[in-house]
Amino acid sequence: EKFANSNVYFPVLVRTLKVSFLTALFCLLLGYPVAYVMAKTQGRLRMVIMAMVLIPFWTNVLARMFAWVVLLGKQGFVNSSLISVGLIEEPLPIMFSEFAVLLGMVHYMLPYMILPLMAVMVSIPGNLTDAAENLGASPLRAFWHVFLPLSLPGIAAGCLMVFIISLGFYVTPALLGGPRDVLLAQVIEFQISGTLNWGFAAALSLILLITTFILYALYMRVTEKEGAGA
């Protein structure tokens, strides 16, 4: 009841869902081409790209977020470079914004999108698109009508994984976001350590858990229908 009637907590849930959705969307837009190149290459080139994906994945999240603080701050590399080339006169307010939060979350979650996509793409027979091109389809048309539909399970798995993990983000919005960019995990932490309201924190955690279960159930239902249709 406190959550439903509040003008504070419900907007935080909506913001959390929005930021998580945008994180999944941008990870898909950036990760799909990378996964496609990895699936189509062999040998050393694939290993190099895989290393570029996994090395940030293994880096501590605090180290990555503090690197973004250094890059995006008023005296950071981005603002200093833009001022030095004359594009801006004053530092841009990049830090402590939703943009900075999204940037940090996408950077962290990108491997979670790329790896499921690549796993599915590698299993797609290359002769299917070759056959479509031999029948007169252009490479773009063959990709759109043959390869992309076959990669949908990877898209669904990657988006679901990124979205669900993003729902519980705490460190990134705490370091890169401002007062208007608070997410639900931060509210839960404040209720536990700040106000010692463990009951309300548990209720917020339950809301987050139920939201996650609903999304997972929808995903399973969609994949079961696709499997039955196939």
Residue frames as a rotation matrix with the C-alpha (Angstrom) as fourth column:
GLU 1
0.569 0.822 0.000 0.00
0.822 -0.569 0.000 0.00
0.000 0.000 -1.000 0.00
LYS 2
0.432 -0.500 -0.751 2.81
0.149 -0.782 0.606 2.39
-0.889 -0.373 -0.264 0.86
PHE 3
-0.649 -0.713 0.267 4.44
0.333 0.049 0.942 1.63
-0.684 0.700 0.205 -2.47
ALA 4
-0.298 0.616 0.729 1.24
0.951 0.122 0.286 1.93
0.087 0.778 -0.622 -4.53
ASN 5
0.719 0.689 -0.092 0.18
0.695 -0.709 0.123 5.23
0.019 -0.153 -0.988 -2.96
SER 6
0.175 -0.748 -0.640 3.64
0.437 -0.523 0.732 6.82
-0.882 -0.407 0.235 -3.07
ASN 7
0.987 0.084 -0.135 4.67
-0.065 -0.562 -0.825 9.51
-0.145 0.823 -0.549 -5.55
VAL 8
0.269 -0.963 -0.026 8.30
-0.911 -0.263 0.317 8.51
-0.312 -0.061 -0.948 -5.01
TYR 9
-0.314 -0.504 0.805 8.69
-0.378 0.844 0.381 4.75
-0.871 -0.185 -0.456 -5.09
PHE 10
0.492 0.544 0.679 6.49
0.404 0.549 -0.732 3.91
-0.771 0.634 0.050 -8.08
PRO 11
0.919 -0.226 -0.323 8.33
-0.394 -0.566 -0.724 6.40
-0.019 0.793 -0.609 -10.36
VAL 12
-0.043 -0.971 0.237 11.58
-0.887 0.146 0.438 4.78
-0.459 -0.191 -0.867 -9.19
LEU 13
-0.073 0.095 0.993 10.27
0.139 0.987 -0.085 1.38
-0.988 0.132 -0.085 -10.35
VAL 14
0.884 0.429 0.184 9.24
0.256 -0.115 -0.960 2.87
-0.391 0.896 -0.211 -13.69
ARG 15
0.610 -0.734 -0.297 12.68
-0.790 -0.594 -0.155 4.49
-0.063 0.329 -0.942 -14.06
THR 16
-0.216 -0.692 0.689 14.36
-0.564 0.664 0.491 1.19
-0.797 -0.283 -0.533 -13.21
LEU 17
0.295 0.411 0.862 12.33
0.449 0.737 -0.505 -0.63
-0.844 0.536 0.033 -15.87
LYS 18
0.984 0.096 -0.152 13.05
-0.072 -0.563 -0.823 2.11
-0.165 0.821 -0.547 -18.41
VAL 19
0.290 -0.953 -0.089 16.80
-0.926 -0.303 0.225 2.17
-0.241 0.018 -0.970 -17.78
SER 20
-0.238 -0.341 0.910 16.96
-0.215 0.932 0.293 -1.63
-0.947 -0.126 -0.295 -17.87
PHE 21
0.631 0.545 0.553 15.02
0.442 0.334 -0.833 -1.69
-0.638 0.769 -0.030 -21.14
LEU 22
0.900 -0.331 -0.285 17.28
-0.437 -0.689 -0.579 0.94
-0.005 0.645 -0.764 -22.72
THR 23
-0.020 -0.940 0.340 20.35
-0.808 0.216 0.549 -0.94
-0.589 -0.264 -0.764 -21.52
ALA 24
-0.033 0.083 0.996 19.10
0.258 0.964 -0.072 -4.12
-0.966 0.254 -0.053 -23.20
LEU 25
0.886 0.435 0.160 18.23
0.275 -0.215 -0.937 -2.20
-0.374 0.874 -0.310 -26.38
PHE 26
0.665 -0.691 -0.281 21.62
-0.746 -0.633 -0.209 -0.48
-0.034 0.349 -0.937 -26.71
CYS 27
-0.185 -0.719 0.670 23.45
-0.553 0.640 0.534 -3.71
-0.813 -0.272 -0.516 -25.85
LEU 28
0.342 0.394 0.853 21.53
0.458 0.723 -0.517 -5.42
-0.821 0.568 0.067 -28.66
LEU 29
0.994 0.072 -0.083 22.30
-0.028 -0.564 -0.825 -2.65
-0.106 0.822 -0.559 -31.16
LEU 30
0.350 -0.936 -0.044 26.00
-0.935 -0.352 0.034 -2.69
-0.048 0.029 -0.998 -30.27
GLY 31
-0.188 -0.482 0.856 26.39
-0.581 0.757 0.299 -6.39
-0.792 -0.441 -0.423 -29.55
TYR 32
0.697 0.543 0.469 24.63
0.015 0.642 -0.767 -7.91
-0.717 0.541 0.439 -32.58
PRO 33
0.839 -0.421 -0.345 27.22
-0.448 -0.174 -0.877 -6.72
0.309 0.890 -0.335 -35.16
VAL 34
-0.107 -0.922 0.372 30.08
-0.994 0.097 -0.046 -7.83
0.006 -0.375 -0.927 -32.90
ALA 35
-0.019 0.172 0.985 28.52
-0.371 0.913 -0.167 -11.27
-0.928 -0.369 0.047 -32.38
TYR 36
0.917 0.399 0.025 27.86
-0.102 0.294 -0.950 -11.55
-0.386 0.868 0.311 -36.13
VAL 37
0.479 -0.824 -0.304 31.50
-0.769 -0.227 -0.597 -10.80
0.423 0.520 -0.742 -36.98
MET 38
-0.305 -0.592 0.746 32.67
-0.880 0.474 0.017 -13.29
-0.363 -0.652 -0.666 -34.33
ALA 39
0.324 0.531 0.783 30.37
-0.194 0.848 -0.494 -15.98
-0.926 0.008 0.377 -35.73
LYS 40
0.991 0.126 -0.051 31.56
-0.065 0.105 -0.992 -15.40
-0.120 0.986 0.113 -39.30
THR 41
0.335 -0.938 -0.091 35.28
-0.831 -0.249 -0.497 -15.31
0.443 0.242 -0.863 -38.53
GLN 42
0.920 -0.125 -0.372 37.64
0.223 0.946 0.234 -18.11
0.323 -0.298 0.898 -37.59
GLY 43
0.234 -0.956 -0.179 41.00
0.774 0.295 -0.561 -18.58
0.589 -0.007 0.808 -35.95
ARG 44
-0.586 -0.670 -0.455 43.08
0.806 -0.427 -0.409 -15.75
0.080 -0.607 0.791 -34.53
LEU 45
-0.742 0.334 0.581 40.69
-0.117 -0.918 0.379 -12.94
0.660 0.213 0.720 -35.44
ARG 46
0.361 0.915 -0.183 37.86
0.018 0.189 0.982 -14.55
0.932 -0.358 0.052 -33.47
MET 47
0.196 -0.367 -0.909 40.20
0.930 0.364 0.053 -15.07
0.312 -0.856 0.413 -30.51
VAL 48
-0.839 -0.526 0.136 41.25
0.477 -0.833 -0.281 -11.41
0.261 -0.171 0.950 -30.59
ILE 49
-0.368 0.788 0.493 37.64
-0.354 -0.609 0.710 -10.21
0.860 0.087 0.503 -30.66
MET 50
0.496 0.536 -0.683 36.71
0.369 0.582 0.724 -12.67
0.786 -0.611 0.091 -27.91
ALA 51
-0.287 -0.688 -0.667 39.57
0.939 -0.063 -0.339 -11.34
0.191 -0.723 0.664 -25.77
MET 52
-0.884 -0.009 0.467 38.37
0.028 -0.999 0.034 -7.76
0.466 0.043 0.884 -26.33
VAL 53
0.104 0.990 0.097 34.92
-0.295 -0.063 0.954 -8.82
0.950 -0.127 0.285 -25.13
LEU 54
0.576 0.191 -0.795 36.04
0.499 0.688 0.527 -10.88
0.648 -0.700 0.301 -22.14
ILE 55
-0.502 -0.844 -0.189 38.82
0.686 -0.255 -0.682 -8.71
0.527 -0.472 0.707 -20.70
PRO 56
-0.643 0.340 0.686 36.41
-0.499 -0.866 -0.038 -5.91
0.581 -0.367 0.726 -19.70
PHE 57
0.404 0.849 -0.342 34.02
-0.313 0.479 0.820 -8.64
0.860 -0.224 0.459 -18.53
TRP 58
0.320 -0.385 -0.865 36.64
0.746 0.666 -0.021 -9.86
0.584 -0.639 0.501 -16.05
THR 59
-0.658 -0.587 0.471 37.55
0.219 -0.748 -0.626 -6.35
0.720 -0.309 0.622 -14.85
ASN 60
-0.611 0.397 -0.685 36.19
0.757 0.041 -0.652 -5.33
-0.231 -0.917 -0.325 -11.46
VAL 61
0.235 0.826 0.513 33.00
0.897 -0.387 0.212 -3.28
0.374 0.410 -0.832 -11.74
LEU 62
0.719 -0.003 -0.695 34.30
0.438 -0.775 0.456 -0.58
-0.540 -0.632 -0.556 -9.40
ALA 63
-0.368 -0.923 -0.117 37.44
0.384 -0.265 0.884 -0.14
-0.847 0.280 0.452 -11.50
ARG 64
-0.524 0.231 0.820 35.33
0.839 -0.024 0.543 0.24
0.146 0.973 -0.182 -14.64
MET 65
0.551 0.832 0.064 32.94
0.800 -0.548 0.244 2.73
0.238 -0.084 -0.968 -13.09
PHE 66
0.484 -0.458 -0.745 35.74
0.320 -0.700 0.638 4.86
-0.814 -0.548 -0.192 -11.64
ALA 67
-0.623 -0.663 0.414 37.31
0.611 -0.082 0.787 4.88
-0.488 0.744 0.457 -15.09
TRP 68
-0.057 0.691 0.721 34.08
0.875 -0.313 0.370 6.38
0.481 0.652 -0.586 -16.43
VAL 69
0.751 0.268 -0.603 34.16
0.583 -0.698 0.416 8.96
-0.309 -0.664 -0.680 -13.62
VAL 70
-0.150 -0.907 -0.394 37.64
0.344 -0.422 0.839 9.99
-0.927 -0.010 0.375 -14.77
LEU 71
-0.705 -0.141 0.695 36.58
0.702 -0.001 0.712 10.10
-0.099 0.990 0.099 -18.42
LEU 72
-0.057 0.852 0.520 33.24
0.792 -0.278 0.543 11.92
0.608 0.443 -0.659 -18.02
GLY 73
0.142 0.099 -0.985 34.00
0.886 -0.457 0.081 14.37
-0.442 -0.884 -0.153 -15.20
LYS 74
0.934 0.263 -0.241 34.12
0.170 -0.923 -0.345 18.13
-0.313 0.281 -0.907 -15.68
GLN 75
0.339 -0.894 -0.292 37.90
-0.843 -0.427 0.328 17.96
-0.418 0.135 -0.898 -15.85
GLY 76
0.316 -0.147 0.937 37.88
0.052 0.989 0.138 14.53
-0.947 0.005 0.321 -17.45
PHE 77
-0.629 -0.686 0.364 39.27
0.333 0.185 0.925 13.37
-0.702 0.703 0.113 -20.76
VAL 78
-0.111 0.662 0.741 36.07
0.993 0.101 0.059 13.89
-0.036 0.743 -0.669 -22.77
ASN 79
0.841 0.482 -0.246 35.41
0.492 -0.870 -0.024 17.46
-0.225 -0.101 -0.969 -21.67
SER 80
0.201 -0.852 -0.483 39.10
-0.034 -0.499 0.866 18.40
-0.979 -0.158 -0.129 -21.81
SER 81
-0.602 -0.424 0.677 39.38
0.594 0.329 0.734 17.08
-0.534 0.844 0.054 -25.36
LEU 82
0.223 0.779 0.586 36.23
0.970 -0.237 -0.053 18.88
0.098 0.580 -0.809 -26.54
ILE 83
0.837 0.034 -0.546 37.41
0.216 -0.937 0.273 22.15
-0.503 -0.347 -0.792 -25.00
SER 84
-0.093 -0.986 -0.135 40.92
0.104 -0.145 0.984 21.81
-0.990 0.077 0.116 -26.44
VAL 85
-0.654 -0.120 0.747 39.59
0.723 0.191 0.664 21.40
-0.223 0.974 -0.038 -30.01
GLY 86
-0.961 0.198 -0.194 37.18
-0.210 -0.977 0.044 24.32
-0.180 0.083 0.980 -29.55
LEU 87
-0.607 0.786 -0.117 33.89
0.354 0.399 0.846 22.40
0.712 0.472 -0.520 -29.84
ILE 88
0.575 0.759 -0.307 32.67
0.642 -0.185 0.744 23.61
0.508 -0.625 -0.593 -26.45
GLU 89
-0.017 -0.549 0.836 33.62
-0.236 -0.810 -0.537 26.46
0.972 -0.206 -0.116 -24.13
GLU 90
-0.132 0.049 0.990 32.38
-0.991 -0.042 -0.130 25.01
0.036 -0.998 0.054 -20.83
PRO 91
-0.964 -0.258 0.063 32.42
-0.263 0.961 -0.083 21.40
-0.039 -0.097 -0.995 -19.58
LEU 92
-0.232 0.907 -0.352 29.33
-0.501 0.199 0.842 19.40
0.834 0.372 0.408 -20.44
PRO 93
-0.200 0.221 0.954 27.30
-0.959 0.157 -0.237 18.00
-0.203 -0.962 0.181 -17.50
ILE 94
-0.105 0.104 -0.989 27.85
-0.580 0.802 0.146 14.39
0.808 0.589 -0.024 -18.56
MET 95
-0.836 -0.293 -0.464 28.49
0.174 0.661 -0.730 12.95
0.521 -0.691 -0.502 -15.12
PHE 96
-0.835 0.530 -0.150 25.69
0.179 0.003 -0.984 12.31
-0.521 -0.848 -0.097 -12.64
SER 97
-0.288 0.745 -0.601 23.07
-0.915 -0.399 -0.055 11.91
-0.281 0.534 0.797 -15.35
GLU 98
0.567 0.576 0.589 20.94
-0.332 0.814 -0.477 9.16
-0.754 0.075 0.653 -16.85
PHE 99
0.807 -0.340 -0.483 23.23
-0.477 0.107 -0.873 9.18
0.348 0.934 -0.076 -19.88
ALA 100
-0.231 -0.951 0.206 26.25
-0.898 0.127 -0.422 8.34
0.375 -0.282 -0.883 -17.70
VAL 101
-0.109 0.277 0.955 24.28
-0.665 0.694 -0.277 5.57
-0.739 -0.665 0.109 -15.96
LEU 102
0.875 0.482 0.045 23.26
-0.267 0.557 -0.787 4.06
-0.405 0.676 0.615 -19.30
LEU 103
0.478 -0.777 -0.408 26.81
-0.688 -0.043 -0.724 4.31
0.545 0.628 -0.556 -20.61
GLY 104
-0.441 -0.681 0.585 28.21
-0.898 0.339 -0.282 2.49
-0.006 -0.649 -0.761 -17.59
MET 105
0.118 0.574 0.810 25.49
-0.493 0.742 -0.454 -0.17
-0.862 -0.346 0.370 -17.61
VAL 106
0.929 0.186 -0.321 25.82
-0.367 0.335 -0.868 -0.86
-0.054 0.924 0.379 -21.34
HIS 107
0.093 -0.979 -0.183 29.59
-0.842 0.021 -0.539 -1.12
0.531 0.204 -0.822 -20.96
TYR 108
-0.495 -0.276 0.824 29.16
-0.782 0.554 -0.285 -3.64
-0.378 -0.785 -0.490 -18.15
MET 109
0.154 0.732 0.664 26.36
-0.328 0.671 -0.665 -5.69
-0.932 -0.115 0.343 -19.72
LEU 110
0.287 -0.007 -0.958 27.59
-0.949 -0.137 -0.283 -5.87
-0.129 0.991 -0.046 -23.32
PRO 111
-0.766 -0.592 -0.253 29.32
-0.624 0.779 0.067 -9.28
0.157 0.209 -0.965 -22.93
TYR 112
-0.611 0.610 0.505 26.09
-0.042 0.612 -0.790 -10.72
-0.791 -0.504 -0.348 -21.54
MET 113
0.503 0.759 -0.413 24.49
-0.463 -0.166 -0.871 -9.84
-0.729 0.629 0.268 -24.87
ILE 114
0.085 -0.545 -0.834 27.32
-0.996 -0.012 -0.094 -10.79
0.041 0.838 -0.544 -27.20
LEU 115
-0.789 -0.542 0.290 28.00
-0.570 0.822 -0.014 -14.29
-0.231 -0.176 -0.957 -25.86
PRO 116
-0.186 0.766 0.616 24.42
0.101 0.638 -0.763 -15.70
-0.977 -0.080 -0.196 -26.16
LEU 117
0.642 0.406 -0.650 24.08
-0.542 -0.360 -0.760 -14.12
-0.542 0.840 -0.011 -29.59
MET 118
-0.166 -0.799 -0.578 27.33
-0.985 0.161 0.060 -15.64
0.045 0.579 -0.814 -30.81
ALA 119
-0.716 -0.091 0.692 26.40
-0.309 0.930 -0.198 -19.06
-0.626 -0.356 -0.694 -29.41
VAL 120
0.297 0.900 0.320 23.22
0.113 0.300 -0.947 -19.06
-0.948 0.318 -0.013 -31.50
MET 121
0.629 -0.048 -0.776 24.80
-0.693 -0.486 -0.532 -17.53
-0.352 0.873 -0.339 -34.60
VAL 122
-0.476 -0.878 -0.046 27.58
-0.829 0.431 0.355 -20.11
-0.292 0.207 -0.934 -34.72
SER 123
-0.566 0.310 0.764 24.97
0.093 0.945 -0.314 -22.87
-0.819 -0.106 -0.564 -34.89
ILE 124
0.530 0.765 -0.365 23.21
-0.284 -0.246 -0.927 -21.33
-0.799 0.595 0.086 -37.92
PRO 125
0.119 -0.506 0.854 24.31
0.744 0.615 0.261 -23.17
-0.657 0.605 0.449 -41.10
GLY 126
-0.380 -0.372 -0.847 26.01
-0.170 -0.872 0.459 -20.78
-0.909 0.318 0.268 -43.49
ASN 127
-0.943 -0.013 0.332 24.66
0.307 0.347 0.886 -22.61
-0.127 0.938 -0.324 -46.53
LEU 128
-0.018 0.998 -0.059 21.14
0.898 -0.010 -0.440 -21.31
-0.440 -0.061 -0.896 -45.76
THR 129
0.395 0.106 -0.913 22.03
-0.079 -0.986 -0.149 -17.70
-0.915 0.130 -0.381 -46.62
ASP 130
-0.707 -0.677 -0.204 24.14
-0.312 0.039 0.949 -18.96
-0.635 0.735 -0.239 -49.54
ALA 131
-0.632 0.547 0.549 21.12
0.738 0.641 0.211 -20.82
-0.236 0.538 -0.809 -50.87
ALA 132
0.399 0.808 -0.433 18.95
0.613 -0.587 -0.529 -17.69
-0.681 -0.054 -0.730 -50.55
GLU 133
0.032 -0.466 -0.884 21.52
-0.436 -0.802 0.407 -15.67
-0.899 0.373 -0.229 -52.49
ASN 134
-0.899 -0.354 0.258 21.76
0.030 0.537 0.843 -18.37
-0.437 0.766 -0.472 -55.16
LEU 135
-0.251 0.899 0.358 17.97
0.931 0.326 -0.166 -18.10
-0.266 0.291 -0.919 -55.55
GLY 136
-0.071 0.148 0.986 18.29
0.707 -0.690 0.155 -14.39
0.703 0.709 -0.056 -56.32
ALA 137
0.870 0.387 -0.306 18.15
0.484 -0.548 0.682 -12.70
0.096 -0.742 -0.664 -52.92
SER 138
0.359 -0.752 0.553 20.60
-0.274 -0.652 -0.707 -9.91
0.892 0.102 -0.440 -52.19
PRO 139
-0.531 -0.621 -0.577 22.97
0.392 0.423 -0.817 -10.39
0.751 -0.660 0.019 -49.21
LEU 140
-0.885 0.238 0.400 20.92
-0.453 -0.641 -0.620 -7.91
0.109 -0.730 0.675 -47.18
ARG 141
0.093 0.984 -0.151 17.65
-0.915 0.144 0.376 -9.63
0.392 0.103 0.914 -48.08
ALA 142
0.146 -0.122 -0.982 19.11
0.055 0.992 -0.115 -13.05
0.988 -0.037 0.152 -47.26
PHE 143
-0.865 -0.481 -0.144 20.27
0.192 -0.053 -0.980 -11.76
0.464 -0.875 0.138 -43.90
TRP 144
-0.680 0.631 0.373 16.92
-0.730 -0.625 -0.276 -10.13
0.059 -0.460 0.886 -43.10
HIS 145
0.299 0.923 -0.243 14.72
-0.912 0.351 0.212 -13.07
0.281 0.159 0.947 -44.08
VAL 146
0.522 -0.155 -0.839 16.97
0.024 0.986 -0.167 -16.02
0.853 0.067 0.518 -43.21
PHE 147
-0.408 -0.828 -0.384 19.75
0.427 0.199 -0.882 -15.24
0.807 -0.524 0.272 -40.75
LEU 148
-0.713 0.115 0.692 17.98
-0.522 -0.745 -0.415 -12.70
0.468 -0.657 0.592 -38.52
PRO 149
0.394 0.911 0.121 14.91
-0.774 0.259 0.577 -14.89
0.495 -0.321 0.808 -37.81
LEU 150
0.522 -0.243 -0.818 17.16
0.273 0.956 -0.110 -17.83
0.808 -0.166 0.565 -36.95
SER 151
-0.587 -0.808 -0.053 19.10
0.369 -0.208 -0.906 -15.65
0.721 -0.551 0.420 -34.51
LEU 152
0.076 0.719 0.691 15.97
-0.425 -0.603 0.675 -14.56
0.902 -0.345 0.260 -32.61
PRO 153
0.763 0.180 -0.621 16.50
0.420 0.592 0.688 -17.10
0.492 -0.785 0.376 -29.77
GLY 154
-0.223 -0.925 -0.308 19.88
0.938 -0.117 -0.327 -15.50
0.266 -0.362 0.893 -29.09
ILE 155
-0.572 0.105 0.814 18.33
-0.005 -0.992 0.124 -12.03
0.820 0.067 0.568 -29.21
ALA 156
0.505 0.852 0.140 15.62
-0.224 -0.027 0.974 -13.06
0.834 -0.523 0.177 -26.77
ALA 157
0.592 -0.330 -0.735 18.06
0.742 0.580 0.337 -14.77
0.315 -0.745 0.588 -24.39
GLY 158
-0.494 -0.864 0.100 20.53
0.774 -0.489 -0.401 -11.89
0.395 -0.121 0.911 -24.46
CYS 159
-0.376 0.432 0.820 17.88
-0.205 -0.901 0.381 -9.21
0.904 -0.025 0.427 -23.97
LEU 160
0.707 0.680 -0.196 16.24
0.006 0.271 0.963 -11.11
0.708 -0.681 0.187 -21.13
MET 161
0.295 -0.677 -0.674 19.57
0.921 0.388 0.013 -11.69
0.253 -0.625 0.738 -19.37
VAL 162
-0.695 -0.584 0.419 20.66
0.500 -0.811 -0.302 -8.07
0.517 0.000 0.856 -19.72
PHE 163
-0.084 0.755 0.650 17.27
-0.275 -0.645 0.713 -6.72
0.958 -0.119 0.261 -18.66
ILE 164
0.761 0.437 -0.479 16.95
0.269 0.460 0.846 -8.92
0.591 -0.773 0.232 -15.57
ILE 165
0.001 -0.839 -0.544 20.49
0.988 0.085 -0.130 -8.26
0.156 -0.537 0.829 -14.35
SER 166
-0.662 -0.259 0.703 20.07
0.312 -0.948 -0.056 -4.53
0.682 0.183 0.709 -14.99
LEU 167
0.401 0.895 0.195 17.02
0.096 -0.253 0.963 -4.44
0.911 -0.367 -0.188 -12.72
GLY 168
0.843 -0.061 -0.534 19.28
0.534 0.216 0.817 -5.01
0.066 -0.974 0.215 -9.71
PHE 169
0.003 -0.906 0.423 22.08
0.649 -0.320 -0.690 -2.58
0.760 0.277 0.587 -10.56
TYR 170
0.818 0.218 -0.532 23.38
0.567 -0.466 0.679 -0.58
-0.100 -0.857 -0.505 -7.61
VAL 171
0.017 -0.923 -0.385 27.05
0.689 -0.268 0.673 0.39
-0.724 -0.277 0.632 -8.02
THR 172
-0.565 -0.294 0.771 26.75
0.815 -0.343 0.467 1.98
0.127 0.892 0.433 -11.47
PRO 173
0.298 0.705 0.644 23.80
0.513 -0.687 0.514 4.34
0.805 0.177 -0.567 -10.75
ALA 174
0.796 -0.026 -0.604 25.27
0.572 -0.292 0.766 5.14
-0.196 -0.956 -0.218 -7.32
LEU 175
-0.121 -0.955 -0.272 28.58
0.649 -0.283 0.706 6.29
-0.751 -0.091 0.654 -8.82
LEU 176
-0.841 -0.282 0.462 27.51
0.540 -0.376 0.753 7.73
-0.039 0.883 0.468 -12.18
GLY 177
-0.082 0.921 0.380 23.94
0.742 -0.198 0.641 8.88
0.666 0.334 -0.667 -11.53
GLY 178
-0.800 -0.095 0.592 22.52
-0.202 -0.887 -0.415 11.93
0.565 -0.451 0.691 -9.83
PRO 179
-0.828 0.506 0.242 19.67
-0.254 0.047 -0.966 12.40
-0.500 -0.861 0.090 -7.34
ARG 180
0.079 0.911 -0.406 17.12
-0.874 -0.133 -0.467 12.10
-0.479 0.391 0.786 -10.17
ASP 181
0.042 -0.166 -0.985 18.61
-0.788 0.601 -0.135 8.85
0.615 0.782 -0.106 -11.45
VAL 182
-0.529 -0.197 0.825 18.02
-0.773 0.513 -0.374 6.66
-0.350 -0.836 -0.424 -8.40
LEU 183
-0.302 0.395 -0.868 17.07
-0.508 0.704 0.497 3.05
0.807 0.591 -0.012 -9.20
LEU 184
0.647 0.762 0.026 15.16
-0.427 0.334 0.840 0.56
0.632 -0.555 0.541 -7.10
ALA 185
0.380 -0.572 -0.727 18.24
0.663 0.717 -0.217 -1.25
0.645 -0.400 0.651 -5.76
GLN 186
-0.668 -0.624 0.405 19.48
0.205 -0.678 -0.706 2.04
0.715 -0.389 0.581 -4.30
VAL 187
-0.021 0.756 0.655 16.14
-0.741 -0.451 0.497 2.61
0.671 -0.474 0.569 -2.58
ILE 188
0.771 0.276 -0.574 16.26
0.072 0.858 0.509 -0.89
0.633 -0.434 0.641 -1.11
GLU 189
-0.128 -0.915 -0.383 19.78
0.723 0.179 -0.667 -0.29
0.679 -0.362 0.638 0.19
PHE 190
-0.650 -0.082 0.756 18.74
-0.261 -0.910 -0.323 3.03
0.714 -0.407 0.570 1.74
GLN 191
0.419 0.879 0.229 15.75
-0.608 0.084 0.790 1.43
0.675 -0.470 0.569 3.46
ILE 192
0.662 -0.228 -0.713 18.08
0.476 0.864 0.166 -1.18
0.578 -0.449 0.681 4.99
SER 193
-0.199 -0.906 -0.373 21.08
0.925 -0.048 -0.377 0.92
0.324 -0.420 0.848 5.99
GLY 194
-0.738 -0.120 0.664 19.60
0.100 -0.993 -0.067 4.42
0.667 0.017 0.744 6.17
THR 195
-0.178 0.789 0.588 16.19
-0.814 -0.455 0.363 4.09
0.553 -0.414 0.723 7.79
LEU 196
-0.931 -0.243 0.273 16.48
-0.353 0.792 -0.498 0.48
-0.095 -0.560 -0.823 9.09
ASN 197
0.069 0.998 0.015 13.06
-0.843 0.066 -0.534 -0.19
-0.533 0.024 0.846 7.55
TRP 198
-0.830 -0.524 0.194 13.77
-0.378 0.782 0.495 -3.82
-0.411 0.338 -0.847 6.75
GLY 199
-0.213 0.838 0.503 10.12
0.399 0.545 -0.738 -4.68
-0.892 0.044 -0.450 6.19
PHE 200
0.688 0.469 -0.554 9.64
-0.242 -0.571 -0.785 -2.10
-0.684 0.674 -0.279 3.46
ALA 201
-0.203 -0.840 -0.504 13.01
-0.912 -0.025 0.409 -3.05
-0.356 0.543 -0.761 1.92
ALA 202
-0.759 -0.017 0.651 11.82
0.038 0.997 0.070 -6.66
-0.650 0.078 -0.756 1.81
ALA 203
0.309 0.943 0.121 8.57
0.319 0.018 -0.948 -5.56
-0.896 0.331 -0.295 0.14
LEU 204
0.503 -0.205 -0.839 10.51
-0.725 -0.628 -0.281 -3.61
-0.470 0.750 -0.465 -2.51
SER 205
-0.631 -0.776 0.018 12.77
-0.672 0.557 0.488 -6.61
-0.389 0.296 -0.872 -3.07
LEU 206
-0.406 0.573 0.712 9.69
0.336 0.818 -0.466 -8.81
-0.850 0.050 -0.525 -3.49
ILE 207
0.639 0.626 -0.447 8.28
-0.139 -0.478 -0.867 -6.41
-0.756 0.616 -0.219 -6.09
LEU 208
0.050 -0.727 -0.684 11.55
-0.961 -0.222 0.165 -6.60
-0.272 0.650 -0.710 -7.99
LEU 209
-0.793 -0.347 0.501 11.59
-0.289 0.938 0.193 -10.39
-0.536 0.008 -0.844 -7.73
ILE 210
0.055 0.904 0.424 7.97
0.336 0.383 -0.861 -10.71
-0.940 0.189 -0.283 -8.93
THR 211
0.603 0.108 -0.790 8.73
-0.580 -0.620 -0.528 -8.42
-0.547 0.777 -0.312 -11.88
THR 212
-0.428 -0.857 -0.286 11.67
-0.867 0.300 0.398 -10.64
-0.255 0.418 -0.872 -12.80
PHE 213
-0.674 0.231 0.701 9.58
0.106 0.970 -0.218 -13.83
-0.731 -0.073 -0.679 -12.56
ILE 214
0.440 0.890 -0.120 6.82
0.050 -0.158 -0.986 -12.32
-0.896 0.428 -0.114 -14.73
LEU 215
0.358 -0.392 -0.848 9.33
-0.883 -0.438 -0.170 -11.38
-0.305 0.809 -0.503 -17.42
TYR 216
-0.730 -0.670 0.135 10.94
-0.609 0.727 0.317 -14.82
-0.311 0.148 -0.939 -17.31
ALA 217
-0.312 0.709 0.632 7.52
0.249 0.703 -0.666 -16.51
-0.917 -0.051 -0.396 -17.52
LEU 218
0.651 0.530 -0.543 6.62
-0.331 -0.445 -0.832 -14.39
-0.683 0.722 -0.114 -20.57
TYR 219
-0.109 -0.793 -0.600 9.93
-0.978 -0.022 0.207 -15.31
-0.177 0.609 -0.773 -22.19
MET 220
-0.816 -0.191 0.545 9.37
-0.207 0.978 0.032 -19.01
-0.539 -0.086 -0.838 -21.57
ARG 221
0.140 0.951 0.275 5.85
0.196 0.246 -0.949 -18.80
-0.971 0.187 -0.152 -22.96
VAL 222
0.575 0.023 -0.818 7.01
-0.693 -0.519 -0.501 -17.06
-0.436 0.855 -0.282 -26.13
THR 223
-0.456 -0.838 -0.298 9.85
-0.882 0.382 0.276 -19.54
-0.118 0.389 -0.914 -26.70
GLU 224
-0.607 0.305 0.734 7.52
0.039 0.934 -0.355 -22.49
-0.794 -0.187 -0.578 -26.13
LYS 225
0.525 0.839 -0.143 5.10
-0.050 -0.138 -0.989 -21.12
-0.850 0.526 -0.031 -28.73
GLU 226
0.299 -0.499 -0.813 7.95
-0.936 -0.317 -0.150 -20.60
-0.183 0.806 -0.562 -31.19
GLY 227
-0.740 -0.608 0.288 9.16
-0.573 0.794 0.204 -24.15
-0.353 -0.015 -0.936 -30.55
ALA 228
-0.204 0.764 0.612 5.66
0.216 0.645 -0.733 -25.54
-0.955 -0.018 -0.296 -31.07
GLY 229
0.660 0.478 -0.580 5.23
-0.370 -0.465 -0.804 -23.50
-0.654 0.746 -0.130 -34.24
ALA 230
-0.154 -0.811 -0.565 8.52
-0.975 0.032 0.220 -24.79
-0.160 0.585 -0.795 -35.62
